[in-house]
Amino acid sequence: MAECITCEEEYSDKRLALGYGTCLDCGQADAVVIANARTKQKLAEIAPRLAAGEFEDNEKQTDFDSEPPAED
């Protein structure tokens, strides 16, 4: 059995033969971190002003589709 380089637990030799040095749980955790970083990078490319924190507060905008409050 192969030993995970992260948690030192044993995992299948078949997984090691495929080139993975980690068990399934540690591999999944690493994959989530990488996917989140890539998503953040892509979103920053699509909307750089939003990623930099330059955005308007949506609560200050007027909702023109709603009816004005009824007066008594």
mmJSON file of the N, C-alpha and C atoms, coordinates in Angstrom:
{"data_MODEL":{"atom_site":{
"group_PDB":["ATOM","ATOM","ATOM","ATOM","ATOM","ATOM","ATOM","ATOM","ATOM","ATOM","ATOM","ATOM","ATOM","ATOM","ATOM","ATOM","ATOM","ATOM","ATOM","ATOM","ATOM","ATOM","ATOM","ATOM","ATOM","ATOM","ATOM","ATOM","ATOM","ATOM","ATOM","ATOM","ATOM","ATOM","ATOM","ATOM","ATOM","ATOM","ATOM","ATOM","ATOM","ATOM","ATOM","ATOM","ATOM","ATOM","ATOM","ATOM","ATOM","ATOM","ATOM","ATOM","ATOM","ATOM","ATOM","ATOM","ATOM","ATOM","ATOM","ATOM","ATOM","ATOM","ATOM","ATOM","ATOM","ATOM","ATOM","ATOM","ATOM","ATOM","ATOM","ATOM","ATOM","ATOM","ATOM","ATOM","ATOM","ATOM","ATOM","ATOM","ATOM","ATOM","ATOM","ATOM","ATOM","ATOM","ATOM","ATOM","ATOM","ATOM","ATOM","ATOM","ATOM","ATOM","ATOM","ATOM","ATOM","ATOM","ATOM","ATOM","ATOM","ATOM","ATOM","ATOM","ATOM","ATOM","ATOM","ATOM","ATOM","ATOM","ATOM","ATOM","ATOM","ATOM","ATOM","ATOM","ATOM","ATOM","ATOM","ATOM","ATOM","ATOM","ATOM","ATOM","ATOM","ATOM","ATOM","ATOM","ATOM","ATOM","ATOM","ATOM","ATOM","ATOM","ATOM","ATOM","ATOM","ATOM","ATOM","ATOM","ATOM","ATOM","ATOM","ATOM","ATOM","ATOM","ATOM","ATOM","ATOM","ATOM","ATOM","ATOM","ATOM","ATOM","ATOM","ATOM","ATOM","ATOM","ATOM","ATOM","ATOM","ATOM","ATOM","ATOM","ATOM","ATOM","ATOM","ATOM","ATOM","ATOM","ATOM","ATOM","ATOM","ATOM","ATOM","ATOM","ATOM","ATOM","ATOM","ATOM","ATOM","ATOM","ATOM","ATOM","ATOM","ATOM","ATOM","ATOM","ATOM","ATOM","ATOM","ATOM","ATOM","ATOM","ATOM","ATOM","ATOM","ATOM","ATOM","ATOM","ATOM","ATOM","ATOM","ATOM","ATOM","ATOM","ATOM","ATOM","ATOM","ATOM","ATOM","ATOM","ATOM","ATOM","ATOM","ATOM"],
"id":[1,2,3,4,5,6,7,8,9,10,11,12,13,14,15,16,17,18,19,20,21,22,23,24,25,26,27,28,29,30,31,32,33,34,35,36,37,38,39,40,41,42,43,44,45,46,47,48,49,50,51,52,53,54,55,56,57,58,59,60,61,62,63,64,65,66,67,68,69,70,71,72,73,74,75,76,77,78,79,80,81,82,83,84,85,86,87,88,89,90,91,92,93,94,95,96,97,98,99,100,101,102,103,104,105,106,107,108,109,110,111,112,113,114,115,116,117,118,119,120,121,122,123,124,125,126,127,128,129,130,131,132,133,134,135,136,137,138,139,140,141,142,143,144,145,146,147,148,149,150,151,152,153,154,155,156,157,158,159,160,161,162,163,164,165,166,167,168,169,170,171,172,173,174,175,176,177,178,179,180,181,182,183,184,185,186,187,188,189,190,191,192,193,194,195,196,197,198,199,200,201,202,203,204,205,206,207,208,209,210,211,212,213,214,215,216],
"type_symbol":["N","C","C","N","C","C","N","C","C","N","C","C","N","C","C","N","C","C","N","C","C","N","C","C","N","C","C","N","C","C","N","C","C","N","C","C","N","C","C","N","C","C","N","C","C","N","C","C","N","C","C","N","C","C","N","C","C","N","C","C","N","C","C","N","C","C","N","C","C","N","C","C","N","C","C","N","C","C","N","C","C","N","C","C","N","C","C","N","C","C","N","C","C","N","C","C","N","C","C","N","C","C","N","C","C","N","C","C","N","C","C","N","C","C","N","C","C","N","C","C","N","C","C","N","C","C","N","C","C","N","C","C","N","C","C","N","C","C","N","C","C","N","C","C","N","C","C","N","C","C","N","C","C","N","C","C","N","C","C","N","C","C","N","C","C","N","C","C","N","C","C","N","C","C","N","C","C","N","C","C","N","C","C","N","C","C","N","C","C","N","C","C","N","C","C","N","C","C","N","C","C","N","C","C","N","C","C","N","C","C","N","C","C","N","C","C"],
"label_atom_id":["N","CA","C","N","CA","C","N","CA","C","N","CA","C","N","CA","C","N","CA","C","N","CA","C","N","CA","C","N","CA","C","N","CA","C","N","CA","C","N","CA","C","N","CA","C","N","CA","C","N","CA","C","N","CA","C","N","CA","C","N","CA","C","N","CA","C","N","CA","C","N","CA","C","N","CA","C","N","CA","C","N","CA","C","N","CA","C","N","CA","C","N","CA","C","N","CA","C","N","CA","C","N","CA","C","N","CA","C","N","CA","C","N","CA","C","N","CA","C","N","CA","C","N","CA","C","N","CA","C","N","CA","C","N","CA","C","N","CA","C","N","CA","C","N","CA","C","N","CA","C","N","CA","C","N","CA","C","N","CA","C","N","CA","C","N","CA","C","N","CA","C","N","CA","C","N","CA","C","N","CA","C","N","CA","C","N","CA","C","N","CA","C","N","CA","C","N","CA","C","N","CA","C","N","CA","C","N","CA","C","N","CA","C","N","CA","C","N","CA","C","N","CA","C","N","CA","C","N","CA","C","N","CA","C","N","CA","C","N","CA","C","N","CA","C","N","CA","C","N","CA","C"],
"label_alt_id":[null,null,null,null,null,null,null,null,null,null,null,null,null,null,null,null,null,null,null,null,null,null,null,null,null,null,null,null,null,null,null,null,null,null,null,null,null,null,null,null,null,null,null,null,null,null,null,null,null,null,null,null,null,null,null,null,null,null,null,null,null,null,null,null,null,null,null,null,null,null,null,null,null,null,null,null,null,null,null,null,null,null,null,null,null,null,null,null,null,null,null,null,null,null,null,null,null,null,null,null,null,null,null,null,null,null,null,null,null,null,null,null,null,null,null,null,null,null,null,null,null,null,null,null,null,null,null,null,null,null,null,null,null,null,null,null,null,null,null,null,null,null,null,null,null,null,null,null,null,null,null,null,null,null,null,null,null,null,null,null,null,null,null,null,null,null,null,null,null,null,null,null,null,null,null,null,null,null,null,null,null,null,null,null,null,null,null,null,null,null,null,null,null,null,null,null,null,null,null,null,null,null,null,null,null,null,null,null,null,null,null,null,null,null,null,null],
"label_comp_id":["MET","MET","MET","ALA","ALA","ALA","GLU","GLU","GLU","CYS","CYS","CYS","ILE","ILE","ILE","THR","THR","THR","CYS","CYS","CYS","GLU","GLU","GLU","GLU","GLU","GLU","GLU","GLU","GLU","TYR","TYR","TYR","SER","SER","SER","ASP","ASP","ASP","LYS","LYS","LYS","ARG","ARG","ARG","LEU","LEU","LEU","ALA","ALA","ALA","LEU","LEU","LEU","GLY","GLY","GLY","TYR","TYR","TYR","GLY","GLY","GLY","THR","THR","THR","CYS","CYS","CYS","LEU","LEU","LEU","ASP","ASP","ASP","CYS","CYS","CYS","GLY","GLY","GLY","GLN","GLN","GLN","ALA","ALA","ALA","ASP","ASP","ASP","ALA","ALA","ALA","VAL","VAL","VAL","VAL","VAL","VAL","ILE","ILE","ILE","ALA","ALA","ALA","ASN","ASN","ASN","ALA","ALA","ALA","ARG","ARG","ARG","THR","THR","THR","LYS","LYS","LYS","GLN","GLN","GLN","LYS","LYS","LYS","LEU","LEU","LEU","ALA","ALA","ALA","GLU","GLU","GLU","ILE","ILE","ILE","ALA","ALA","ALA","PRO","PRO","PRO","ARG","ARG","ARG","LEU","LEU","LEU","ALA","ALA","ALA","ALA","ALA","ALA","GLY","GLY","GLY","GLU","GLU","GLU","PHE","PHE","PHE","GLU","GLU","GLU","ASP","ASP","ASP","ASN","ASN","ASN","GLU","GLU","GLU","LYS","LYS","LYS","GLN","GLN","GLN","THR","THR","THR","ASP","ASP","ASP","PHE","PHE","PHE","ASP","ASP","ASP","SER","SER","SER","GLU","GLU","GLU","PRO","PRO","PRO","PRO","PRO","PRO","ALA","ALA","ALA","GLU","GLU","GLU","ASP","ASP","ASP"],
"label_asym_id":["A","A","A","A","A","A","A","A","A","A","A","A","A","A","A","A","A","A","A","A","A","A","A","A","A","A","A","A","A","A","A","A","A","A","A","A","A","A","A","A","A","A","A","A","A","A","A","A","A","A","A","A","A","A","A","A","A","A","A","A","A","A","A","A","A","A","A","A","A","A","A","A","A","A","A","A","A","A","A","A","A","A","A","A","A","A","A","A","A","A","A","A","A","A","A","A","A","A","A","A","A","A","A","A","A","A","A","A","A","A","A","A","A","A","A","A","A","A","A","A","A","A","A","A","A","A","A","A","A","A","A","A","A","A","A","A","A","A","A","A","A","A","A","A","A","A","A","A","A","A","A","A","A","A","A","A","A","A","A","A","A","A","A","A","A","A","A","A","A","A","A","A","A","A","A","A","A","A","A","A","A","A","A","A","A","A","A","A","A","A","A","A","A","A","A","A","A","A","A","A","A","A","A","A","A","A","A","A","A","A","A","A","A","A","A","A"],
"label_entity_id":["1","1","1","1","1","1","1","1","1","1","1","1","1","1","1","1","1","1","1","1","1","1","1","1","1","1","1","1","1","1","1","1","1","1","1","1","1","1","1","1","1","1","1","1","1","1","1","1","1","1","1","1","1","1","1","1","1","1","1","1","1","1","1","1","1","1","1","1","1","1","1","1","1","1","1","1","1","1","1","1","1","1","1","1","1","1","1","1","1","1","1","1","1","1","1","1","1","1","1","1","1","1","1","1","1","1","1","1","1","1","1","1","1","1","1","1","1","1","1","1","1","1","1","1","1","1","1","1","1","1","1","1","1","1","1","1","1","1","1","1","1","1","1","1","1","1","1","1","1","1","1","1","1","1","1","1","1","1","1","1","1","1","1","1","1","1","1","1","1","1","1","1","1","1","1","1","1","1","1","1","1","1","1","1","1","1","1","1","1","1","1","1","1","1","1","1","1","1","1","1","1","1","1","1","1","1","1","1","1","1","1","1","1","1","1","1"],
"label_seq_id":[1,1,1,2,2,2,3,3,3,4,4,4,5,5,5,6,6,6,7,7,7,8,8,8,9,9,9,10,10,10,11,11,11,12,12,12,13,13,13,14,14,14,15,15,15,16,16,16,17,17,17,18,18,18,19,19,19,20,20,20,21,21,21,22,22,22,23,23,23,24,24,24,25,25,25,26,26,26,27,27,27,28,28,28,29,29,29,30,30,30,31,31,31,32,32,32,33,33,33,34,34,34,35,35,35,36,36,36,37,37,37,38,38,38,39,39,39,40,40,40,41,41,41,42,42,42,43,43,43,44,44,44,45,45,45,46,46,46,47,47,47,48,48,48,49,49,49,50,50,50,51,51,51,52,52,52,53,53,53,54,54,54,55,55,55,56,56,56,57,57,57,58,58,58,59,59,59,60,60,60,61,61,61,62,62,62,63,63,63,64,64,64,65,65,65,66,66,66,67,67,67,68,68,68,69,69,69,70,70,70,71,71,71,72,72,72],
"pdbx_PDB_ins_code":[null,null,null,null,null,null,null,null,null,null,null,null,null,null,null,null,null,null,null,null,null,null,null,null,null,null,null,null,null,null,null,null,null,null,null,null,null,null,null,null,null,null,null,null,null,null,null,null,null,null,null,null,null,null,null,null,null,null,null,null,null,null,null,null,null,null,null,null,null,null,null,null,null,null,null,null,null,null,null,null,null,null,null,null,null,null,null,null,null,null,null,null,null,null,null,null,null,null,null,null,null,null,null,null,null,null,null,null,null,null,null,null,null,null,null,null,null,null,null,null,null,null,null,null,null,null,null,null,null,null,null,null,null,null,null,null,null,null,null,null,null,null,null,null,null,null,null,null,null,null,null,null,null,null,null,null,null,null,null,null,null,null,null,null,null,null,null,null,null,null,null,null,null,null,null,null,null,null,null,null,null,null,null,null,null,null,null,null,null,null,null,null,null,null,null,null,null,null,null,null,null,null,null,null,null,null,null,null,null,null,null,null,null,null,null,null],
"Cartn_x":[0.838,0.0,0.891,0.44,1.159,0.749,1.59,1.321,1.105,0.023,-0.339,0.731,1.151,2.179,1.619,0.303,-0.318,-0.691,-1.484,-1.995,-1.316,-0.458,0.287,-0.583,-1.798,-2.669,-2.325,-2.651,-2.398,-3.532,-3.167,-4.161,-3.71,-4.54,-4.312,-3.057,-2.331,-1.164,-1.561,-2.78,-3.266,-3.339,-3.722,-3.776,-2.359,-1.422,-0.028,0.5,0.111,0.543,0.008,-1.133,-1.682,-0.984,-0.111,0.671,0.204,-0.753,-1.265,-0.473,0.012,0.766,-0.07,-1.379,-2.271,-3.435,-4.069,-5.271,-6.437,-7.575,-8.735,-9.19,-9.235,-9.707,-8.792,-7.496,-6.546,-6.524,-6.651,-6.703,-7.929,-9.053,-10.291,-10.14,-9.55,-9.353,-8.438,-7.379,-6.484,-7.206,-8.025,-8.754,-9.738,-10.397,-11.339,-10.604,-9.456,-8.664,-8.243,-7.768,-7.329,-8.507,-9.641,-10.815,-11.318,-11.341,-11.793,-10.858,-9.556,-8.586,-8.748,-8.963,-9.152,-10.452,-11.509,-12.777,-12.635,-11.966,-11.747,-10.946,-9.926,-9.101,-9.931,-10.738,-11.565,-12.598,-13.212,-14.187,-13.527,-12.292,-11.561,-11.264,-11.041,-10.828,-12.109,-13.235,-14.521,-15.009,-14.911,-15.418,-14.336,-13.315,-12.206,-12.617,-13.583,-14.017,-14.676,-15.46,-16.121,-15.1,-14.112,-13.078,-12.228,-12.07,-11.274,-12.08,-13.372,-14.208,-14.855,-14.772,-15.382,-16.776,-17.773,-19.128,-20.075,-21.244,-22.237,-23.137,-23.663,-24.572,-25.929,-26.426,-27.693,-28.883,-28.741,-29.849,-30.172,-29.211,-29.433,-30.178,-30.244,-30.937,-32.439,-33.174,-34.635,-35.198,-36.202,-36.879,-38.069,-37.97,-39.005,-40.175,-40.03,-41.102,-42.138,-41.8,-42.73,-43.648,-44.798,-45.793,-45.365,-45.638,-45.338,-46.25,-45.814,-46.664,-47.948,-49.015,-50.324,-50.35,-50.921,-51.031,-52.397,-52.436,-53.7,-54.428],
"Cartn_y":[-1.177,0.0,1.252,2.243,3.514,4.4,5.371,6.263,7.686,8.321,9.683,10.66,11.583,12.553,13.658,13.765,14.807,14.296,13.229,12.747,11.461,10.892,9.681,8.441,8.475,7.298,6.433,5.178,4.287,4.386,4.277,4.256,3.265,3.033,1.991,2.242,1.155,1.235,1.594,1.248,1.594,3.116,3.803,5.267,5.842,5.266,5.692,5.451,4.325,4.013,5.038,5.653,6.699,8.035,8.116,9.33,10.201,9.738,10.51,10.176,11.202,10.991,11.159,11.362,11.58,10.598,10.432,9.605,10.374,9.733,10.376,11.616,11.544,12.675,13.887,13.686,14.803,15.324,14.425,14.83,15.686,15.316,16.089,17.472,17.545,18.835,19.743,19.188,19.963,20.443,19.573,19.922,21.066,21.071,22.142,23.471,23.472,24.698,25.241,24.363,24.776,25.289,24.589,25.013,26.372,26.607,27.904,29.032,28.778,29.793,30.109,29.091,29.317,30.073,29.735,30.433,31.901,32.169,33.55,34.322,33.687,34.334,34.633,33.682,33.885,34.984,35.011,36.061,37.432,37.483,38.747,39.219,38.285,38.652,39.153,38.56,38.936,40.269,40.452,41.653,42.221,42.878,43.353,44.413,45.275,46.297,45.662,44.626,43.928,43.206,42.601,41.884,42.843,44.085,45.077,45.768,45.46,46.058,47.362,47.693,48.915,48.597,48.682,48.444,49.329,49.588,50.43,49.583,50.206,49.525,49.405,48.189,47.975,48.477,48.626,49.09,50.555,51.319,52.728,52.949,51.943,52.076,51.984,52.696,52.709,51.551,50.894,49.818,50.417,50.567,51.223,50.308,49.017,48.08,48.021,48.499,48.388,49.602,49.384,50.462,51.354,52.664,53.54,53.196,53.438,53.118,53.938,53.292,53.96,54.996,56.164,57.223,57.127,57.38,57.306,58.612],
"Cartn_z":[0.0,0.0,0.0,-0.739,-0.812,0.368,0.704,1.831,1.314,1.752,1.346,1.837,0.972,1.356,2.255,2.333,3.151,4.54,4.582,5.875,6.351,5.521,5.841,6.029,5.495,5.506,4.297,4.373,3.25,2.236,0.95,-0.114,-1.187,-2.163,-3.167,-4.006,-4.286,-5.153,-6.586,-6.968,-8.305,-8.472,-7.421,-7.466,-7.599,-6.909,-7.016,-8.427,-9.032,-10.39,-11.396,-11.081,-11.942,-11.757,-10.748,-10.544,-9.402,-8.617,-7.484,-6.227,-5.537,-4.312,-3.066,-3.258,-2.114,-2.151,-0.986,-0.905,-1.542,-1.667,-2.296,-1.524,-0.201,0.596,0.452,0.547,0.411,-1.022,-1.989,-3.386,-3.669,-3.078,-3.24,-2.621,-1.443,-0.773,-1.602,-2.166,-3.018,-4.278,-4.857,-6.071,-5.822,-4.677,-4.344,-4.213,-3.569,-3.419,-4.779,-5.643,-6.982,-7.806,-7.754,-8.52,-8.05,-6.743,-6.226,-6.653,-6.644,-7.069,-8.55,-9.366,-10.801,-11.065,-10.343,-10.504,-10.131,-9.038,-8.607,-9.649,-10.224,-11.242,-12.494,-12.94,-14.128,-13.898,-12.717,-12.417,-12.381,-11.912,-11.895,-13.31,-14.235,-15.629,-16.276,-15.913,-16.503,-15.938,-14.641,-13.97,-13.054,-13.606,-12.777,-11.756,-12.084,-11.128,-9.91,-10.149,-9.048,-8.175,-8.803,-8.058,-7.229,-7.7,-6.978,-5.887,-5.818,-4.784,-5.218,-6.497,-7.006,-7.542,-6.716,-7.169,-6.381,-6.975,-6.324,-5.439,-4.414,-3.514,-4.191,-4.376,-5.061,-4.253,-2.967,-2.14,-2.408,-2.911,-3.176,-4.483,-5.338,-6.602,-6.386,-7.221,-7.125,-7.929,-7.388,-8.079,-8.814,-10.122,-10.902,-11.219,-10.974,-11.26,-10.143,-8.978,-7.849,-7.787,-7.219,-7.042,-5.893,-5.972,-4.843,-3.668,-2.449,-1.295,-1.316,-0.898,-0.886,0.224,-0.112,0.887,1.566,2.867,3.621,3.626],
"occupancy":[1.0,1.0,1.0,1.0,1.0,1.0,1.0,1.0,1.0,1.0,1.0,1.0,1.0,1.0,1.0,1.0,1.0,1.0,1.0,1.0,1.0,1.0,1.0,1.0,1.0,1.0,1.0,1.0,1.0,1.0,1.0,1.0,1.0,1.0,1.0,1.0,1.0,1.0,1.0,1.0,1.0,1.0,1.0,1.0,1.0,1.0,1.0,1.0,1.0,1.0,1.0,1.0,1.0,1.0,1.0,1.0,1.0,1.0,1.0,1.0,1.0,1.0,1.0,1.0,1.0,1.0,1.0,1.0,1.0,1.0,1.0,1.0,1.0,1.0,1.0,1.0,1.0,1.0,1.0,1.0,1.0,1.0,1.0,1.0,1.0,1.0,1.0,1.0,1.0,1.0,1.0,1.0,1.0,1.0,1.0,1.0,1.0,1.0,1.0,1.0,1.0,1.0,1.0,1.0,1.0,1.0,1.0,1.0,1.0,1.0,1.0,1.0,1.0,1.0,1.0,1.0,1.0,1.0,1.0,1.0,1.0,1.0,1.0,1.0,1.0,1.0,1.0,1.0,1.0,1.0,1.0,1.0,1.0,1.0,1.0,1.0,1.0,1.0,1.0,1.0,1.0,1.0,1.0,1.0,1.0,1.0,1.0,1.0,1.0,1.0,1.0,1.0,1.0,1.0,1.0,1.0,1.0,1.0,1.0,1.0,1.0,1.0,1.0,1.0,1.0,1.0,1.0,1.0,1.0,1.0,1.0,1.0,1.0,1.0,1.0,1.0,1.0,1.0,1.0,1.0,1.0,1.0,1.0,1.0,1.0,1.0,1.0,1.0,1.0,1.0,1.0,1.0,1.0,1.0,1.0,1.0,1.0,1.0,1.0,1.0,1.0,1.0,1.0,1.0,1.0,1.0,1.0,1.0,1.0,1.0,1.0,1.0,1.0,1.0,1.0,1.0],
"B_iso_or_equiv":[0.0,0.0,0.0,0.0,0.0,0.0,0.0,0.0,0.0,0.0,0.0,0.0,0.0,0.0,0.0,0.0,0.0,0.0,0.0,0.0,0.0,0.0,0.0,0.0,0.0,0.0,0.0,0.0,0.0,0.0,0.0,0.0,0.0,0.0,0.0,0.0,0.0,0.0,0.0,0.0,0.0,0.0,0.0,0.0,0.0,0.0,0.0,0.0,0.0,0.0,0.0,0.0,0.0,0.0,0.0,0.0,0.0,0.0,0.0,0.0,0.0,0.0,0.0,0.0,0.0,0.0,0.0,0.0,0.0,0.0,0.0,0.0,0.0,0.0,0.0,0.0,0.0,0.0,0.0,0.0,0.0,0.0,0.0,0.0,0.0,0.0,0.0,0.0,0.0,0.0,0.0,0.0,0.0,0.0,0.0,0.0,0.0,0.0,0.0,0.0,0.0,0.0,0.0,0.0,0.0,0.0,0.0,0.0,0.0,0.0,0.0,0.0,0.0,0.0,0.0,0.0,0.0,0.0,0.0,0.0,0.0,0.0,0.0,0.0,0.0,0.0,0.0,0.0,0.0,0.0,0.0,0.0,0.0,0.0,0.0,0.0,0.0,0.0,0.0,0.0,0.0,0.0,0.0,0.0,0.0,0.0,0.0,0.0,0.0,0.0,0.0,0.0,0.0,0.0,0.0,0.0,0.0,0.0,0.0,0.0,0.0,0.0,0.0,0.0,0.0,0.0,0.0,0.0,0.0,0.0,0.0,0.0,0.0,0.0,0.0,0.0,0.0,0.0,0.0,0.0,0.0,0.0,0.0,0.0,0.0,0.0,0.0,0.0,0.0,0.0,0.0,0.0,0.0,0.0,0.0,0.0,0.0,0.0,0.0,0.0,0.0,0.0,0.0,0.0,0.0,0.0,0.0,0.0,0.0,0.0,0.0,0.0,0.0,0.0,0.0,0.0],
"pdbx_formal_charge":[null,null,null,null,null,null,null,null,null,null,null,null,null,null,null,null,null,null,null,null,null,null,null,null,null,null,null,null,null,null,null,null,null,null,null,null,null,null,null,null,null,null,null,null,null,null,null,null,null,null,null,null,null,null,null,null,null,null,null,null,null,null,null,null,null,null,null,null,null,null,null,null,null,null,null,null,null,null,null,null,null,null,null,null,null,null,null,null,null,null,null,null,null,null,null,null,null,null,null,null,null,null,null,null,null,null,null,null,null,null,null,null,null,null,null,null,null,null,null,null,null,null,null,null,null,null,null,null,null,null,null,null,null,null,null,null,null,null,null,null,null,null,null,null,null,null,null,null,null,null,null,null,null,null,null,null,null,null,null,null,null,null,null,null,null,null,null,null,null,null,null,null,null,null,null,null,null,null,null,null,null,null,null,null,null,null,null,null,null,null,null,null,null,null,null,null,null,null,null,null,null,null,null,null,null,null,null,null,null,null,null,null,null,null,null,null],
"auth_seq_id":[1,1,1,2,2,2,3,3,3,4,4,4,5,5,5,6,6,6,7,7,7,8,8,8,9,9,9,10,10,10,11,11,11,12,12,12,13,13,13,14,14,14,15,15,15,16,16,16,17,17,17,18,18,18,19,19,19,20,20,20,21,21,21,22,22,22,23,23,23,24,24,24,25,25,25,26,26,26,27,27,27,28,28,28,29,29,29,30,30,30,31,31,31,32,32,32,33,33,33,34,34,34,35,35,35,36,36,36,37,37,37,38,38,38,39,39,39,40,40,40,41,41,41,42,42,42,43,43,43,44,44,44,45,45,45,46,46,46,47,47,47,48,48,48,49,49,49,50,50,50,51,51,51,52,52,52,53,53,53,54,54,54,55,55,55,56,56,56,57,57,57,58,58,58,59,59,59,60,60,60,61,61,61,62,62,62,63,63,63,64,64,64,65,65,65,66,66,66,67,67,67,68,68,68,69,69,69,70,70,70,71,71,71,72,72,72],
"auth_comp_id":["MET","MET","MET","ALA","ALA","ALA","GLU","GLU","GLU","CYS","CYS","CYS","ILE","ILE","ILE","THR","THR","THR","CYS","CYS","CYS","GLU","GLU","GLU","GLU","GLU","GLU","GLU","GLU","GLU","TYR","TYR","TYR","SER","SER","SER","ASP","ASP","ASP","LYS","LYS","LYS","ARG","ARG","ARG","LEU","LEU","LEU","ALA","ALA","ALA","LEU","LEU","LEU","GLY","GLY","GLY","TYR","TYR","TYR","GLY","GLY","GLY","THR","THR","THR","CYS","CYS","CYS","LEU","LEU","LEU","ASP","ASP","ASP","CYS","CYS","CYS","GLY","GLY","GLY","GLN","GLN","GLN","ALA","ALA","ALA","ASP","ASP","ASP","ALA","ALA","ALA","VAL","VAL","VAL","VAL","VAL","VAL","ILE","ILE","ILE","ALA","ALA","ALA","ASN","ASN","ASN","ALA","ALA","ALA","ARG","ARG","ARG","THR","THR","THR","LYS","LYS","LYS","GLN","GLN","GLN","LYS","LYS","LYS","LEU","LEU","LEU","ALA","ALA","ALA","GLU","GLU","GLU","ILE","ILE","ILE","ALA","ALA","ALA","PRO","PRO","PRO","ARG","ARG","ARG","LEU","LEU","LEU","ALA","ALA","ALA","ALA","ALA","ALA","GLY","GLY","GLY","GLU","GLU","GLU","PHE","PHE","PHE","GLU","GLU","GLU","ASP","ASP","ASP","ASN","ASN","ASN","GLU","GLU","GLU","LYS","LYS","LYS","GLN","GLN","GLN","THR","THR","THR","ASP","ASP","ASP","PHE","PHE","PHE","ASP","ASP","ASP","SER","SER","SER","GLU","GLU","GLU","PRO","PRO","PRO","PRO","PRO","PRO","ALA","ALA","ALA","GLU","GLU","GLU","ASP","ASP","ASP"],
"auth_asym_id":["A","A","A","A","A","A","A","A","A","A","A","A","A","A","A","A","A","A","A","A","A","A","A","A","A","A","A","A","A","A","A","A","A","A","A","A","A","A","A","A","A","A","A","A","A","A","A","A","A","A","A","A","A","A","A","A","A","A","A","A","A","A","A","A","A","A","A","A","A","A","A","A","A","A","A","A","A","A","A","A","A","A","A","A","A","A","A","A","A","A","A","A","A","A","A","A","A","A","A","A","A","A","A","A","A","A","A","A","A","A","A","A","A","A","A","A","A","A","A","A","A","A","A","A","A","A","A","A","A","A","A","A","A","A","A","A","A","A","A","A","A","A","A","A","A","A","A","A","A","A","A","A","A","A","A","A","A","A","A","A","A","A","A","A","A","A","A","A","A","A","A","A","A","A","A","A","A","A","A","A","A","A","A","A","A","A","A","A","A","A","A","A","A","A","A","A","A","A","A","A","A","A","A","A","A","A","A","A","A","A","A","A","A","A","A","A"],
"auth_atom_id":["N","CA","C","N","CA","C","N","CA","C","N","CA","C","N","CA","C","N","CA","C","N","CA","C","N","CA","C","N","CA","C","N","CA","C","N","CA","C","N","CA","C","N","CA","C","N","CA","C","N","CA","C","N","CA","C","N","CA","C","N","CA","C","N","CA","C","N","CA","C","N","CA","C","N","CA","C","N","CA","C","N","CA","C","N","CA","C","N","CA","C","N","CA","C","N","CA","C","N","CA","C","N","CA","C","N","CA","C","N","CA","C","N","CA","C","N","CA","C","N","CA","C","N","CA","C","N","CA","C","N","CA","C","N","CA","C","N","CA","C","N","CA","C","N","CA","C","N","CA","C","N","CA","C","N","CA","C","N","CA","C","N","CA","C","N","CA","C","N","CA","C","N","CA","C","N","CA","C","N","CA","C","N","CA","C","N","CA","C","N","CA","C","N","CA","C","N","CA","C","N","CA","C","N","CA","C","N","CA","C","N","CA","C","N","CA","C","N","CA","C","N","CA","C","N","CA","C","N","CA","C","N","CA","C","N","CA","C","N","CA","C","N","CA","C","N","CA","C","N","CA","C"],
"pdbx_PDB_model_num":[1,1,1,1,1,1,1,1,1,1,1,1,1,1,1,1,1,1,1,1,1,1,1,1,1,1,1,1,1,1,1,1,1,1,1,1,1,1,1,1,1,1,1,1,1,1,1,1,1,1,1,1,1,1,1,1,1,1,1,1,1,1,1,1,1,1,1,1,1,1,1,1,1,1,1,1,1,1,1,1,1,1,1,1,1,1,1,1,1,1,1,1,1,1,1,1,1,1,1,1,1,1,1,1,1,1,1,1,1,1,1,1,1,1,1,1,1,1,1,1,1,1,1,1,1,1,1,1,1,1,1,1,1,1,1,1,1,1,1,1,1,1,1,1,1,1,1,1,1,1,1,1,1,1,1,1,1,1,1,1,1,1,1,1,1,1,1,1,1,1,1,1,1,1,1,1,1,1,1,1,1,1,1,1,1,1,1,1,1,1,1,1,1,1,1,1,1,1,1,1,1,1,1,1,1,1,1,1,1,1,1,1,1,1,1,1]
}}}
